[in-house]
Amino acid sequence: MSERFYFDLESGEETIRDDDGVEVGSLEEAMAEARSVIAEMADEVCASDPDRSWSLVVRDAAGHARRRLSIRR
């Protein structure tokens, strides 16, 4: 059975919501996907504003934040 999870980007000043999400089999699979997303985007996100800290929030289909990962270069 698959579940949909969403990866929102958050800083203290801004939230960028993921409206598409991904279908995966478990929260653990969503976390693996989240780590992959962070690896792909960390340089770009951190370079655009090096003083701002960003997090990737893994949200379930009900809208609850399940995990929060810091985005670092």
VMD Tcl script that builds the backbone (N, CA, C; Angstrom):
set m [mol new atoms 219]
animate dup $m
set s [atomselect $m all]
$s set {name element resname resid chain x y z} {
  {N N MET 1 A 0.858 -1.188 0.000}
  {CA C MET 1 A 0.000 0.000 0.000}
  {C C MET 1 A 0.898 1.244 0.000}
  {N N SER 2 A 0.641 2.144 -0.900}
  {CA C SER 2 A 1.484 3.344 -0.979}
  {C C SER 2 A 0.810 4.534 -0.296}
  {N N GLU 3 A 1.647 5.453 0.109}
  {CA C GLU 3 A 1.195 6.690 0.748}
  {C C GLU 3 A 1.794 7.868 0.000}
  {N N ARG 4 A 1.132 9.016 0.077}
  {CA C ARG 4 A 1.664 10.223 -0.540}
  {C C ARG 4 A 2.266 11.103 0.549}
  {N N PHE 5 A 3.499 11.554 0.271}
  {CA C PHE 5 A 4.185 12.488 1.156}
  {C C PHE 5 A 4.585 13.713 0.356}
  {N N TYR 6 A 4.675 14.838 1.043}
  {CA C TYR 6 A 4.997 16.118 0.414}
  {C C TYR 6 A 6.254 16.677 1.059}
  {N N PHE 7 A 7.065 17.359 0.269}
  {CA C PHE 7 A 8.323 17.926 0.739}
  {C C PHE 7 A 8.253 19.450 0.656}
  {N N ASP 8 A 7.979 20.090 1.771}
  {CA C ASP 8 A 7.898 21.543 1.827}
  {C C ASP 8 A 9.252 22.117 2.230}
  {N N LEU 9 A 9.588 23.256 1.655}
  {CA C LEU 9 A 10.797 23.976 2.046}
  {C C LEU 9 A 10.391 25.089 2.996}
  {N N GLU 10 A 11.095 25.186 4.115}
  {CA C GLU 10 A 10.777 26.224 5.090}
  {C C GLU 10 A 12.032 26.928 5.572}
  {N N SER 11 A 11.921 28.240 5.705}
  {CA C SER 11 A 12.923 29.028 6.413}
  {C C SER 11 A 12.131 29.795 7.463}
  {N N GLY 12 A 12.791 30.587 8.250}
  {CA C GLY 12 A 12.062 31.372 9.241}
  {C C GLY 12 A 11.146 32.397 8.610}
  {N N GLU 13 A 11.395 32.736 7.332}
  {CA C GLU 13 A 10.660 33.807 6.670}
  {C C GLU 13 A 9.739 33.334 5.553}
  {N N GLU 14 A 9.929 32.119 5.084}
  {CA C GLU 14 A 9.217 31.705 3.882}
  {C C GLU 14 A 8.931 30.208 3.914}
  {N N THR 15 A 7.797 29.819 3.325}
  {CA C THR 15 A 7.461 28.410 3.142}
  {C C THR 15 A 7.107 28.197 1.682}
  {N N ILE 16 A 7.712 27.189 1.082}
  {CA C ILE 16 A 7.399 26.801 -0.295}
  {C C ILE 16 A 6.792 25.411 -0.216}
  {N N ARG 17 A 5.484 25.356 -0.467}
  {CA C ARG 17 A 4.762 24.089 -0.325}
  {C C ARG 17 A 4.865 23.239 -1.584}
  {N N ASP 18 A 5.000 21.948 -1.349}
  {CA C ASP 18 A 4.994 20.950 -2.412}
  {C C ASP 18 A 3.549 20.509 -2.603}
  {N N ASP 19 A 2.976 20.815 -3.750}
  {CA C ASP 19 A 1.587 20.446 -4.012}
  {C C ASP 19 A 1.455 19.107 -4.738}
  {N N ASP 20 A 2.577 18.554 -5.218}
  {CA C ASP 20 A 2.532 17.303 -5.982}
  {C C ASP 20 A 2.810 16.081 -5.113}
  {N N GLY 21 A 3.859 16.138 -4.332}
  {CA C GLY 21 A 4.219 15.021 -3.472}
  {C C GLY 21 A 4.746 13.827 -4.247}
  {N N VAL 22 A 5.038 12.767 -3.513}
  {CA C VAL 22 A 5.507 11.513 -4.100}
  {C C VAL 22 A 4.739 10.364 -3.467}
  {N N GLU 23 A 4.526 9.321 -4.252}
  {CA C GLU 23 A 3.901 8.093 -3.759}
  {C C GLU 23 A 5.008 7.124 -3.402}
  {N N VAL 24 A 5.039 6.698 -2.149}
  {CA C VAL 24 A 6.028 5.731 -1.691}
  {C C VAL 24 A 5.349 4.716 -0.770}
  {N N GLY 25 A 6.074 3.664 -0.450}
  {CA C GLY 25 A 5.498 2.590 0.356}
  {C C GLY 25 A 5.517 2.835 1.851}
  {N N SER 26 A 6.367 3.785 2.302}
  {CA C SER 26 A 6.489 3.997 3.747}
  {C C SER 26 A 7.154 5.348 4.026}
  {N N LEU 27 A 7.109 5.734 5.285}
  {CA C LEU 27 A 7.789 6.957 5.704}
  {C C LEU 27 A 9.289 6.818 5.475}
  {N N GLU 28 A 9.841 5.625 5.686}
  {CA C GLU 28 A 11.271 5.403 5.469}
  {C C GLU 28 A 11.648 5.664 4.009}
  {N N GLU 29 A 10.812 5.226 3.075}
  {CA C GLU 29 A 11.062 5.500 1.659}
  {C C GLU 29 A 10.954 6.987 1.370}
  {N N ALA 30 A 10.007 7.654 2.006}
  {CA C ALA 30 A 9.864 9.108 1.832}
  {C C ALA 30 A 11.113 9.820 2.340}
  {N N MET 31 A 11.679 9.337 3.448}
  {CA C MET 31 A 12.883 9.955 3.991}
  {C C MET 31 A 14.070 9.758 3.054}
  {N N ALA 32 A 14.181 8.592 2.436}
  {CA C ALA 32 A 15.262 8.350 1.470}
  {C C ALA 32 A 15.122 9.302 0.289}
  {N N GLU 33 A 13.893 9.493 -0.174}
  {CA C GLU 33 A 13.632 10.426 -1.276}
  {C C GLU 33 A 13.952 11.851 -0.844}
  {N N ALA 34 A 13.588 12.211 0.379}
  {CA C ALA 34 A 13.859 13.559 0.895}
  {C C ALA 34 A 15.360 13.832 0.933}
  {N N ARG 35 A 16.139 12.853 1.373}
  {CA C ARG 35 A 17.594 13.027 1.418}
  {C C ARG 35 A 18.164 13.225 0.011}
  {N N SER 36 A 17.600 12.513 -0.954}
  {CA C SER 36 A 18.028 12.664 -2.344}
  {C C SER 36 A 17.702 14.065 -2.864}
  {N N VAL 37 A 16.520 14.563 -2.529}
  {CA C VAL 37 A 16.109 15.912 -2.933}
  {C C VAL 37 A 17.053 16.946 -2.329}
  {N N ILE 38 A 17.379 16.781 -1.061}
  {CA C ILE 38 A 18.286 17.722 -0.390}
  {C C ILE 38 A 19.651 17.715 -1.064}
  {N N ALA 39 A 20.159 16.529 -1.385}
  {CA C ALA 39 A 21.474 16.437 -2.022}
  {C C ALA 39 A 21.494 17.183 -3.354}
  {N N GLU 40 A 20.386 17.108 -4.102}
  {CA C GLU 40 A 20.304 17.768 -5.407}
  {C C GLU 40 A 20.192 19.282 -5.302}
  {N N MET 41 A 19.548 19.780 -4.251}
  {CA C MET 41 A 19.238 21.203 -4.208}
  {C C MET 41 A 20.005 21.998 -3.167}
  {N N ALA 42 A 20.775 21.365 -2.311}
  {CA C ALA 42 A 21.426 22.062 -1.193}
  {C C ALA 42 A 22.298 23.221 -1.656}
  {N N ASP 43 A 23.144 22.998 -2.660}
  {CA C ASP 43 A 24.030 24.075 -3.116}
  {C C ASP 43 A 23.243 25.280 -3.605}
  {N N GLU 44 A 22.218 25.030 -4.395}
  {CA C GLU 44 A 21.422 26.128 -4.955}
  {C C GLU 44 A 20.685 26.901 -3.866}
  {N N VAL 45 A 20.031 26.189 -2.971}
  {CA C VAL 45 A 19.256 26.838 -1.907}
  {C C VAL 45 A 20.181 27.622 -0.981}
  {N N CYS 46 A 21.295 27.024 -0.591}
  {CA C CYS 46 A 22.212 27.687 0.340}
  {C C CYS 46 A 22.942 28.854 -0.318}
  {N N ALA 47 A 23.246 28.747 -1.603}
  {CA C ALA 47 A 23.975 29.812 -2.297}
  {C C ALA 47 A 23.102 31.042 -2.505}
  {N N SER 48 A 21.800 30.847 -2.689}
  {CA C SER 48 A 20.927 31.984 -2.971}
  {C C SER 48 A 20.831 32.937 -1.781}
  {N N ASP 49 A 20.950 32.428 -0.569}
  {CA C ASP 49 A 20.927 33.269 0.629}
  {C C ASP 49 A 21.658 32.519 1.744}
  {N N PRO 50 A 22.992 32.660 1.803}
  {CA C PRO 50 A 23.776 31.851 2.738}
  {C C PRO 50 A 23.471 32.086 4.219}
  {N N ASP 51 A 22.857 33.211 4.560}
  {CA C ASP 51 A 22.562 33.488 5.957}
  {C C ASP 51 A 21.223 32.903 6.416}
  {N N ARG 52 A 20.415 32.456 5.481}
  {CA C ARG 52 A 19.105 31.913 5.823}
  {C C ARG 52 A 19.203 30.398 5.957}
  {N N SER 53 A 18.635 29.835 7.017}
  {CA C SER 53 A 18.626 28.386 7.117}
  {C C SER 53 A 17.299 27.832 6.639}
  {N N TRP 54 A 17.411 26.766 5.867}
  {CA C TRP 54 A 16.260 26.107 5.287}
  {C C TRP 54 A 16.120 24.697 5.848}
  {N N SER 55 A 14.877 24.234 5.874}
  {CA C SER 55 A 14.583 22.851 6.249}
  {C C SER 55 A 13.651 22.263 5.208}
  {N N LEU 56 A 13.762 20.960 5.035}
  {CA C LEU 56 A 12.821 20.223 4.202}
  {C C LEU 56 A 11.890 19.510 5.168}
  {N N VAL 57 A 10.609 19.814 5.080}
  {CA C VAL 57 A 9.615 19.221 5.968}
  {C C VAL 57 A 8.865 18.150 5.196}
  {N N VAL 58 A 8.898 16.927 5.718}
  {CA C VAL 58 A 8.171 15.815 5.103}
  {C C VAL 58 A 6.792 15.786 5.740}
  {N N ARG 59 A 5.776 16.009 4.900}
  {CA C ARG 59 A 4.397 16.127 5.366}
  {C C ARG 59 A 3.586 14.967 4.803}
  {N N ASP 60 A 2.705 14.382 5.609}
  {CA C ASP 60 A 1.863 13.296 5.120}
  {C C ASP 60 A 0.620 13.855 4.428}
  {N N ALA 61 A -0.195 12.964 3.875}
  {CA C ALA 61 A -1.372 13.381 3.104}
  {C C ALA 61 A -2.384 14.146 3.959}
  {N N ALA 62 A -2.379 13.914 5.266}
  {CA C ALA 62 A -3.291 14.630 6.163}
  {C C ALA 62 A -2.771 16.019 6.515}
  {N N GLY 63 A -1.531 16.336 6.065}
  {CA C GLY 63 A -0.965 17.650 6.322}
  {C C GLY 63 A -0.085 17.738 7.554}
  {N N HIS 64 A 0.146 16.608 8.210}
  {CA C HIS 64 A 0.974 16.604 9.418}
  {C C HIS 64 A 2.454 16.494 9.064}
  {N N ALA 65 A 3.271 17.329 9.702}
  {CA C ALA 65 A 4.722 17.256 9.519}
  {C C ALA 65 A 5.209 15.992 10.217}
  {N N ARG 66 A 5.846 15.109 9.450}
  {CA C ARG 66 A 6.338 13.847 10.015}
  {C C ARG 66 A 7.815 13.904 10.355}
  {N N ARG 67 A 8.590 14.639 9.565}
  {CA C ARG 67 A 10.026 14.788 9.806}
  {C C ARG 67 A 10.481 16.142 9.289}
  {N N ARG 68 A 11.585 16.617 9.842}
  {CA C ARG 68 A 12.178 17.883 9.405}
  {C C ARG 68 A 13.672 17.651 9.254}
  {N N LEU 69 A 14.217 17.987 8.079}
  {CA C LEU 69 A 15.642 17.807 7.802}
  {C C LEU 69 A 16.262 19.159 7.466}
  {N N SER 70 A 17.384 19.472 8.090}
  {CA C SER 70 A 18.094 20.709 7.770}
  {C C SER 70 A 18.751 20.566 6.406}
  {N N ILE 71 A 18.760 21.659 5.658}
  {CA C ILE 71 A 19.418 21.683 4.354}
  {C C ILE 71 A 20.738 22.395 4.539}
  {N N ARG 72 A 21.821 21.661 4.329}
  {CA C ARG 72 A 23.174 22.217 4.465}
  {C C ARG 72 A 23.994 21.800 3.268}
  {N N ARG 73 A 24.969 22.633 2.935}
  {CA C ARG 73 A 25.907 22.275 1.866}
  {C C ARG 73 A 26.896 21.280 2.365}
}
mol reanalyze $m
mol bondsrecalc $m
mol representation Tube
mol addrep $m
